[in-house]
Amino acid sequence: MNMSKRASFFAVTFLLLARFVCAQTPAPLRPPATPLITHDPYFSIWSTGDTLTAEPTKHWTGAENPLTGLIRIDDVTLRFMGANLRAESPLPAMKQIGFKLTPTRTIYNFEANGIHLDLTFLTPALPQDLNVLSRPLTYVIWDVHAIDGREHRVRLYLDATSHLVVNRVDERAMWSRHELGEMRVARLGSTEQNILSRAGDDMRIEWGYLYFAVPAQGSRVTTLGTTTAQRRLYANSLNLPESHDLENLQFSTSRQIPLIAIALDLDQVGAANTSRYAMVAYDDVYSIEYFNRRLRPYWRRDNKTGAEELLKMGARDFASLKERCEKFDAELSADLIKAGGEKYAALAIAAYRQTLAAHKLVADFDGTLLYFSKENFSNGCIATVDVTYPSAPFYLLFSPTLLKGMLQPIMDYAKSPRWRFPFAPHDLGTYPLANGQVYGGGETTEENQMPVEESGNLLILLAALAEAEGNANFSRPYWPLLQKWAAYLKDKGLDPDNQLCTDDFAGHLAHNTNLSIKAIVALDAYARLAEALGQKAEASDYHALAKQMAAQWAQMADDGDHYRLAFDKPGTWSQKYNLVWDKLLGLKLFAPEITRKEIAYYKTKQNAFGLPLDNRSTYTKLDWILWTATLADNTNDFAALAEPAFKFANESPTRVPLSDWYWTQDGKQRGFQARSVVGGIFIKLLADPATWRKWSAR
C-alpha cells in the first residue's frame, strides 16, 4: 500500500472510529433544570441557570435553597456555585467550560487563575441496592489541578443556609458543630421541629437536620456556623471567623439567616490532580404518616441507625460507590443509546434522578418496605395510582421491589373496609400524610373519581409486575379485589361514561377511546393473572372478552386514516398511548395495522416541540409522547416522535425540573414539574425483552 493510499485508509478508519465513539455518547443536553442533590420531595436541590453561578440553587418548587461554593486561588476568591454574594466587593465567577449529566452524577468544569476545577455531585441512586438508594446523602467532589505550570495555594469553601431546613425563610434555625472520629461535622436544623405537622404541595421540610461532613483526607478542614450577614465580612478573603459549637438565633431576617459552612485547605496544587470530597446529608427522623402512624425512612428502619451511622457508612463506602456509579452510568447510557439513539438517551438521563426524587422510601412498623410518591405541583397527593402508572416503566426495569412498595399501600387500602367502591382508589392523601383518599369525592362519593382509569391502571401494573418477576405471587392476596375490578371494567370499560382519566386537566370526557383501550388491555392483563394463579376458566373467559372488545373498538373508533378521540366525535384524534401495553405484554389484542395507521397520522400532527395530546389543545404530555413513540415498529418513526421531546428539554424557556405538561409550539411549561411520571420515558427499554430481563433480574 503506497503512502497516499495508507493515509486515506487511516483517515477513513479514524472517521469511522470517531463516529462510532460519538454514537456511544448521549447527545449534549441543556436541561431546563439540573439535579444537584436529589433524594426525595423535600431534599431536592437544583440549578436552573445555564451556568452554576448564574442563579441561586433552588428547591424543585422554585424556592431558593442556596448552596454557595467559593474557591480562593492564592489571593483571589472566586465563585463556582451560587449567585453573587453581598460581600465587600462582588465576587467574580470562575469560567464554566464544561458540563456533563449522567444518571447518578452531575459534573461541572471550571478554569480560572491557573487552576482547573472539576466539581461533581454524586448521588448513588442505584435502584438495585435499596440500602444505598435510601440514604439521603450526596457526595460533593472537587478535583483540582494547575494548568499554568505553577503551584497554587487553594482553599475550597461550601455553605448552605437555613432555607434548606425550613418551610419559610423567617422560621428560626440553629447550628451545631462536632467531630465524629476524624470527621468534621456541621449540622443545621429548624428550632421548632414540627415533624409531619402539615401536608401540602408547595412546601419545604420544617424538621430534621442537614449535615455537612468532611472525612480526614490530608487537608486542614474548618467547619463554621454563622449567618449570611457575617458571611459578607469574610467572603472576599475566606479568612473564616471563630465559630461557636452551638448557636440558636432568636430570629431570622433577610440579612441574618443562619448557615453552616466547611472549608478545605489544599497547600500546594500543581499539575497532579488533587481530589477531595464532602458529604451533604439530611436526616428527617420520620418521613411519612401512614394511617396515623409515623414511619421511619428505610435506612433508619432498625430504629437504632441514626445520622452518625449514616455519615460513617457514607465515608466507608465512598470509593466503592463512586466506582459502582461510574460503571452503572456507562452501562445504562449504552443501553439507552442502543434502544433509542443519542437524543433519547440524553432525555432519559435527564429524567433519571427526578423519577426517584419524587418518592420517599420508608419502612412500616413491621419493617415492610413502602414507597410513596408525591404529585409535585399537580395537587400534592401521595401514592397516586395514575402517577404510579406512568412512572412504572422505570421501576419495572430497575426495581420491581420498589414497584411493589408503591402498589402495596394502595392495594391494602382498597382491600380495607374504608374503601367501599367497586373500583380502585386514586390516592392515599396529601404528602406526607397518607391517611386516606382526598381527591375527588374522597371516601364519601363517586363524584370526580376515576373508576375506569385507576382500575385499569392497577390491573395492567400487576400483570406487568408478574411479567417482570416471572410469577403473580404479589397479586394472590388481593384476588377478590381484582375480580371486583375486572367485573367493573367488563361492565363499564368498552364505552366509558362521562368521567375523568389520568389526563384530568383536560376535563371530563365521555366515550374516550384511549380510556377504552386501557380497560380492554386491563381485562386481558387480568386474564394473564388468572392464568398464572390457576384460575383457568376465568382466564379463558376474560381473554375471549378482551379479544371481542378489541374488535368492537376498531370498528367504533375508526375515522378513516386514524382513530377518534371519542367514539361519538368524528374528525377528532388523540394519542393512543395505552396501546403500548398490548405490545409490551405481548397480548396481541389489537391488529398491528391500527398502530401503524396511528403513527402515520401522528407524524402529520406534530409541532416543533412534540405531538399534542389530542385535537383539543396544542399542549402535550412528555411521558405519553415516549409511550406513543414506543408503539412505532421502526427506529425512524420512533425518532420522529421522540426527538421533538428532546428539543423541548434542550430548549424550553421555562427553567424548572422537567415538566411533563407543556406547549408543543413554544416549549413553555403548561403546568406540573419535578414529577415522577418522567420515569415513563424509560418505557422504550421494556420493548426489548432481553434488556428488560437483564435490568429487572438485578
ZAMARGU-4260 file (C-alpha; in steps of 0.2 Angstrom, whole numbers, plus 5000, padded with zeros to 4 digits):
<rodrens>
0) 5000/5000/5000 | 5008/5017/4995 | 5009/5032/5006 | 4994/5041/4999 | 4983/5025/5000
5) 4989/5022/5018 | 4985/5039/5023 | 4967/5038/5015 | 4965/5021/5024 | 4969/5028/5041
10) 4959/5044/5038 | 4943/5034/5034 | 4947/5022/5048 | 4949/5037/5060 | 4932/5045/5054
15) 4923/5028/5056 | 4930/5026/5073 | 4926/5044/5078 | 4908/5041/5073 | 4907/5025/5082
20) 4914/5034/5098 | 4902/5048/5096 | 4887/5036/5094 | 4891/5029/5111 | 4889/5046/5119
25) 4872/5053/5124 | 4868/5070/5114 | 4873/5086/5123 | 4858/5092/5133 | 4855/5109/5142
30) 4842/5103/5155 | 4829/5115/5160 | 4835/5112/5177 | 4850/5102/5183 | 4849/5090/5198
35) 4862/5093/5211 | 4856/5085/5227 | 4840/5075/5223 | 4834/5062/5236 | 4815/5064/5240
40) 4802/5078/5238 | 4810/5088/5252 | 4829/5085/5250 | 4829/5091/5232 | 4841/5105/5226
45) 4843/5110/5208 | 4852/5123/5197 | 4841/5132/5185 | 4854/5143/5175 | 4865/5139/5160
50) 4880/5140/5172 | 4881/5135/5190 | 4885/5153/5195 | 4870/5162/5186 | 4857/5160/5200
55) 4855/5153/5217 | 4852/5135/5218 | 4834/5130/5221 | 4822/5118/5228 | 4811/5109/5215
60) 4797/5121/5219 | 4807/5136/5214 | 4810/5142/5232 | 4828/5146/5235 | 4839/5133/5243
65) 4855/5141/5242 | 4872/5132/5241 | 4887/5143/5239 | 4903/5137/5233 | 4919/5148/5233
70) 4937/5145/5229 | 4952/5155/5234 | 4967/5153/5222 | 4982/5162/5230 | 4975/5179/5235
75) 4959/5179/5224 | 4942/5172/5229 | 4930/5166/5215 | 4913/5158/5215 | 4910/5141/5207
80) 4892/5139/5213 | 4878/5151/5218 | 4873/5169/5214 | 4884/5184/5218 | 4885/5187/5236
85) 4883/5204/5245 | 4901/5204/5250 | 4913/5219/5252 | 4915/5218/5234 | 4907/5207/5221
90) 4915/5190/5219 | 4918/5186/5201 | 4914/5168/5194 | 4925/5155/5188 | 4923/5152/5170
95) 4912/5137/5167 | 4920/5127/5152 | 4911/5111/5153 | 4895/5101/5159 | 4890/5083/5159
100) 4875/5074/5166 | 4875/5055/5169 | 4861/5045/5178 | 4870/5047/5195 | 4882/5062/5193
105) 4882/5080/5188 | 4899/5086/5183 | 4904/5104/5180 | 4921/5110/5174 | 4929/5127/5178
110) 4945/5136/5175 | 4952/5152/5182 | 4969/5160/5188 | 4979/5145/5183 | 4968/5132/5191
115) 4956/5119/5183 | 4942/5113/5194 | 4930/5098/5191 | 4915/5099/5203 | 4905/5083/5204
120) 4888/5080/5213 | 4887/5061/5215 | 4871/5053/5221 | 4872/5034/5222 | 4855/5032/5215
125) 4856/5013/5212 | 4839/5006/5212 | 4845/4988/5214 | 4854/4992/5231 | 4840/4999/5242
130) 4851/5001/5257 | 4861/5013/5247 | 4847/5021/5237 | 4838/5026/5253 | 4852/5035/5261
135) 4849/5054/5260 | 4867/5058/5256 | 4876/5066/5241 | 4895/5067/5239 | 4902/5084/5233
140) 4919/5080/5225 | 4932/5093/5220 | 4946/5088/5208 | 4959/5102/5206 | 4975/5104/5196
145) 4985/5118/5190 | 4986/5122/5171 | 4999/5135/5170 | 5014/5125/5176 | 5015/5134/5193
150) 5009/5129/5211 | 4995/5137/5219 | 4988/5139/5237 | 4969/5134/5236 | 4955/5134/5248
155) 4938/5126/5244 | 4923/5133/5253 | 4905/5127/5253 | 4890/5133/5263 | 4871/5130/5265
160) 4858/5142/5273 | 4843/5138/5284 | 4832/5139/5268 | 4836/5120/5267 | 4828/5116/5284
165) 4813/5127/5285 | 4797/5130/5275 | 4798/5149/5276 | 4814/5159/5277 | 4808/5168/5293
170) 4807/5152/5303 | 4821/5150/5316 | 4835/5138/5314 | 4851/5133/5324 | 4868/5125/5320
175) 4880/5114/5329 | 4897/5108/5326 | 4906/5092/5332 | 4918/5079/5327 | 4915/5061/5323
180) 4931/5052/5325 | 4942/5061/5312 | 4927/5068/5303 | 4922/5086/5305 | 4903/5089/5305
185) 4892/5104/5305 | 4873/5102/5307 | 4858/5114/5304 | 4840/5112/5308 | 4824/5121/5312
190) 4821/5126/5330 | 4803/5121/5331 | 4805/5104/5323 | 4787/5102/5318 | 4788/5084/5312
195) 4774/5079/5300 | 4763/5093/5306 | 4756/5098/5289 | 4753/5092/5272 | 4753/5102/5255
200) 4761/5104/5238 | 4771/5120/5238 | 4780/5116/5254 | 4798/5113/5260 | 4803/5102/5275
205) 4802/5111/5293 | 4810/5097/5303 | 4825/5086/5303 | 4844/5091/5301 | 4855/5095/5287
210) 4873/5089/5289 | 4890/5094/5281 | 4903/5081/5284 | 4921/5080/5279 | 4931/5064/5282
215) 4950/5065/5285 | 4959/5067/5268 | 4975/5075/5272 | 4969/5093/5272 | 4965/5106/5286
220) 4946/5107/5287 | 4937/5121/5295 | 4918/5120/5300 | 4908/5135/5303 | 4891/5140/5310
225) 4887/5158/5306 | 4874/5170/5297 | 4873/5177/5280 | 4877/5194/5287 | 4893/5188/5294
230) 4897/5179/5278 | 4898/5196/5269 | 4913/5201/5280 | 4924/5186/5276 | 4918/5181/5259
235) 4932/5191/5250 | 4946/5184/5260 | 4939/5167/5265 | 4948/5170/5282 | 4934/5161/5292
240) 4930/5168/5309 | 4929/5158/5325 | 4913/5149/5327 | 4903/5144/5342 | 4899/5125/5343
245) 4881/5128/5346 | 4870/5143/5341 | 4852/5147/5342 | 4847/5163/5334 | 4832/5171/5341
250) 4826/5177/5324 | 4829/5176/5306 | 4828/5191/5293 | 4833/5193/5275 | 4850/5200/5282
255) 4853/5187/5296 | 4850/5169/5290 | 4859/5155/5299 | 4871/5145/5288 | 4884/5131/5290
260) 4900/5130/5280 | 4915/5120/5278 | 4932/5125/5271 | 4947/5113/5265 | 4964/5120/5263
265) 4975/5112/5249 | 4993/5118/5252 | 5001/5117/5235 | 4991/5112/5220 | 5002/5108/5204
270) 4999/5098/5188 | 4994/5082/5198 | 4976/5081/5202 | 4971/5084/5220 | 4954/5076/5225
275) 4944/5080/5240 | 4926/5076/5244 | 4912/5081/5257 | 4896/5073/5261 | 4879/5083/5262
280) 4866/5073/5271 | 4848/5075/5278 | 4841/5066/5292 | 4822/5068/5293 | 4820/5056/5308
285) 4802/5052/5302 | 4796/5053/5284 | 4778/5048/5282 | 4762/5047/5292 | 4753/5031/5286
290) 4736/5029/5293 | 4741/5039/5308 | 4757/5030/5312 | 4774/5039/5309 | 4786/5029/5298
295) 4805/5029/5298 | 4815/5032/5282 | 4820/5015/5276 | 4839/5017/5280 | 4833/5020/5298
300) 4821/5005/5299 | 4830/4996/5314 | 4826/5011/5325 | 4844/5012/5330 | 4854/5018/5315
305) 4855/5037/5315 | 4864/5052/5307 | 4881/5047/5314 | 4880/5029/5307 | 4874/5037/5290
310) 4889/5048/5289 | 4901/5034/5294 | 4893/5022/5281 | 4895/5036/5268 | 4913/5039/5271
315) 4917/5020/5272 | 4908/5017/5255 | 4913/5032/5245 | 4927/5024/5234 | 4917/5008/5230
320) 4901/5018/5227 | 4910/5030/5216 | 4916/5016/5205 | 4899/5007/5205 | 4891/5023/5199
325) 4903/5026/5185 | 4900/5008/5179 | 4881/5009/5181 | 4881/5026/5171 | 4891/5019/5157
330) 4881/5003/5155 | 4864/5012/5156 | 4869/5025/5144 | 4875/5012/5132 | 4858/5003/5133
335) 4848/5019/5131 | 4858/5024/5115 | 4855/5006/5108 | 4837/5007/5112 | 4833/5025/5105
340) 4848/5034/5100 | 4859/5048/5107 | 4845/5061/5110 | 4833/5048/5118 | 4847/5043/5130
345) 4850/5061/5135 | 4832/5064/5138 | 4831/5048/5149 | 4846/5053/5159 | 4839/5070/5162
350) 4823/5061/5170 | 4833/5048/5180 | 4836/5056/5196 | 4820/5066/5195 | 4810/5050/5195
355) 4817/5044/5211 | 4817/5061/5220 | 4798/5062/5219 | 4797/5047/5230 | 4801/5043/5248
360) 4807/5025/5254 | 4801/5021/5271 | 4798/5005/5282 | 4782/5001/5290 | 4781/4997/5309
365) 4785/4978/5305 | 4799/4983/5293 | 4789/4981/5277 | 4796/4992/5263 | 4784/5005/5257
370) 4787/5018/5243 | 4777/5034/5242 | 4776/5046/5228 | 4771/5064/5229 | 4761/5073/5215
375) 4773/5088/5213 | 4765/5104/5208 | 4749/5094/5202 | 4739/5093/5219 | 4752/5086/5231
380) 4743/5069/5233 | 4753/5055/5240 | 4753/5037/5232 | 4743/5042/5217 | 4738/5027/5206
385) 4738/5037/5190 | 4756/5044/5194 | 4762/5027/5198 | 4756/5021/5181 | 4766/5032/5170
390) 4781/5031/5182 | 4781/5012/5182 | 4792/5008/5167 | 4807/5015/5177 | 4803/5003/5191
395) 4798/4988/5180 | 4815/4990/5173 | 4826/4994/5188 | 4817/4988/5203 | 4801/4978/5204
400) 4803/4978/5223 | 4801/4997/5223 | 4785/4995/5212 | 4778/4983/5224 | 4782/4996/5238
405) 4771/5008/5228 | 4757/4996/5225 | 4755/4988/5242 | 4749/5003/5252 | 4736/5007/5239
410) 4731/4988/5237 | 4729/4987/5256 | 4719/5002/5257 | 4707/4996/5243 | 4705/4980/5252
415) 4701/4988/5269 | 4683/4992/5274 | 4686/5011/5272 | 4686/5009/5253 | 4668/5004/5249
420) 4668/5007/5230 | 4668/4993/5216 | 4683/5002/5208 | 4701/5006/5213 | 4706/5022/5223
425) 4715/5037/5216 | 4727/5041/5231 | 4731/5039/5249 | 4730/5058/5255 | 4741/5073/5253
430) 4760/5071/5255 | 4767/5067/5268 | 4751/5061/5276 | 4744/5045/5269 | 4728/5043/5279
435) 4715/5041/5265 | 4710/5047/5248 | 4707/5066/5247 | 4705/5068/5228 | 4688/5070/5220
440) 4674/5063/5231 | 4687/5055/5243 | 4679/5041/5253 | 4662/5048/5253 | 4655/5049/5235
445) 4659/5043/5217 | 4659/5061/5211 | 4675/5066/5201 | 4683/5049/5204 | 4692/5040/5190
450) 4684/5022/5191 | 4689/5015/5174 | 4706/5024/5174 | 4713/5018/5191 | 4705/5000/5190
455) 4713/4998/5173 | 4730/5005/5179 | 4731/4993/5193 | 4727/4978/5183 | 4739/4982/5170
460) 4753/4986/5183 | 4750/4970/5192 | 4751/4960/5176 | 4767/4969/5171 | 4774/4966/5188
465) 4771/4947/5186 | 4780/4948/5169 | 4795/4956/5177 | 4796/4944/5191 | 4790/4928/5182
470) 4776/4925/5194 | 4760/4933/5200 | 4763/4930/5219 | 4761/4948/5223 | 4743/4948/5217
475) 4737/4932/5226 | 4731/4940/5242 | 4721/4953/5233 | 4712/4941/5221 | 4694/4945/5227
480) 4698/4964/5224 | 4705/4960/5206 | 4689/4950/5202 | 4678/4965/5208 | 4688/4977/5197
485) 4688/4966/5182 | 4669/4964/5183 | 4668/4983/5184 | 4678/4985/5168 | 4668/4972/5159
490) 4653/4982/5163 | 4659/4999/5161 | 4675/4999/5151 | 4672/4997/5132 | 4662/5013/5131
495) 4666/5023/5147 | 4654/5036/5154 | 4657/5054/5156 | 4672/5054/5168 | 4690/5059/5172
500) 4705/5049/5166 | 4723/5052/5171 | 4723/5067/5159 | 4710/5075/5171 | 4717/5093/5167
505) 4708/5091/5150 | 4692/5089/5159 | 4678/5075/5159 | 4676/5066/5143 | 4663/5053/5138
510) 4666/5038/5126 | 4685/5041/5127 | 4693/5029/5115 | 4711/5029/5124 | 4702/5025/5141
515) 4693/5011/5132 | 4709/5004/5126 | 4715/5004/5144 | 4700/4994/5150 | 4702/4981/5136
520) 4720/4979/5139 | 4717/4978/5158 | 4704/4964/5156 | 4717/4954/5146 | 4730/4958/5159
525) 4718/4951/5172 | 4716/4935/5161 | 4735/4934/5162 | 4735/4935/5181 | 4721/4922/5182
530) 4731/4910/5171 | 4746/4912/5182 | 4736/4909/5198 | 4727/4894/5192 | 4711/4902/5188
535) 4709/4893/5171 | 4691/4896/5167 | 4692/4914/5172 | 4707/4917/5161 | 4699/4909/5146
540) 4683/4919/5148 | 4691/4936/5151 | 4704/4933/5137 | 4690/4930/5125 | 4680/4945/5131
545) 4695/4956/5128 | 4698/4950/5111 | 4680/4953/5107 | 4680/4971/5114 | 4696/4975/5104
550) 4687/4970/5088 | 4672/4981/5093 | 4684/4995/5097 | 4692/4995/5080 | 4675/4997/5072
555) 4668/5010/5084 | 4684/5021/5084 | 4688/5021/5065 | 4689/5038/5057 | 4697/5033/5040
560) 4716/5037/5041 | 4716/5037/5060 | 4706/5033/5076 | 4695/5045/5086 | 4697/5054/5102
565) 4679/5049/5107 | 4668/5036/5099 | 4654/5049/5095 | 4666/5063/5089 | 4671/5060/5071
570) 4685/5071/5065 | 4694/5070/5081 | 4710/5062/5086 | 4721/5058/5101 | 4737/5049/5106
575) 4733/5031/5110 | 4747/5028/5122 | 4738/5015/5132 | 4741/5003/5117 | 4759/5001/5122
580) 4755/4988/5135 | 4747/4977/5121 | 4764/4977/5113 | 4775/4976/5129 | 4765/4961/5137
585) 4763/4953/5120 | 4744/4952/5122 | 4740/4954/5103 | 4723/4961/5106 | 4724/4975/5093
590) 4728/4972/5074 | 4746/4979/5070 | 4738/4990/5057 | 4729/5000/5070 | 4746/5006/5077
595) 4754/5009/5060 | 4739/5020/5055 | 4740/5030/5071 | 4759/5033/5070 | 4757/5038/5052
600) 4744/5050/5057 | 4753/5057/5072 | 4768/5062/5061 | 4756/5074/5052 | 4751/5082/5068
605) 4767/5086/5076 | 4773/5104/5081 | 4791/5110/5084 | 4792/5103/5102 | 4781/5087/5100
610) 4765/5079/5097 | 4749/5087/5105 | 4740/5076/5117 | 4724/5077/5106 | 4715/5089/5095
615) 4708/5099/5109 | 4724/5109/5113 | 4742/5111/5107 | 4749/5105/5124 | 4756/5088/5127
620) 4762/5076/5140 | 4781/5071/5139 | 4778/5054/5146 | 4764/5050/5134 | 4774/5055/5119
625) 4788/5042/5123 | 4774/5029/5126 | 4767/5033/5109 | 4784/5033/5101 | 4787/5016/5108
630) 4772/5010/5098 | 4782/5013/5082 | 4789/4997/5074 | 4805/5006/5066 | 4818/5017/5073
635) 4814/5031/5061 | 4796/5033/5067 | 4802/5032/5085 | 4815/5046/5082 | 4802/5056/5073
640) 4791/5057/5088 | 4804/5056/5102 | 4817/5069/5095 | 4805/5084/5097 | 4803/5079/5116
645) 4822/5081/5117 | 4821/5098/5109 | 4809/5103/5122 | 4820/5098/5136 | 4835/5106/5127
650) 4827/5122/5123 | 4812/5125/5135 | 4812/5143/5141 | 4804/5138/5157 | 4818/5133/5169
655) 4811/5121/5181 | 4814/5102/5184 | 4807/5093/5169 | 4789/5097/5166 | 4778/5084/5159
660) 4764/5095/5153 | 4770/5109/5141 | 4765/5118/5125 | 4771/5110/5109 | 4773/5126/5099
665) 4785/5136/5110 | 4791/5123/5123 | 4784/5133/5138 | 4778/5124/5153 | 4759/5122/5154
670) 4759/5115/5172 | 4767/5102/5183 | 4786/5100/5186 | 4798/5088/5195 | 4785/5074/5194
675) 4790/5056/5194 | 4780/5052/5179 | 4795/5056/5168 | 4800/5038/5173 | 4789/5033/5159
680) 4802/5039/5147 | 4811/5023/5151 | 4797/5013/5143 | 4807/5010/5127 | 4819/4999/5136
685) 4805/4987/5141 | 4801/4985/5122 | 4817/4974/5121 | 4813/4958/5132 | 4832/4954/5134
690) 4836/4972/5141 | 4821/4971/5152 | 4826/4955/5159 | 4844/4960/5162 | 4840/4975/5172
695) 4825/4969/5182 | 4834/4952/5187 | 4846/4963/5197
</rodrens>
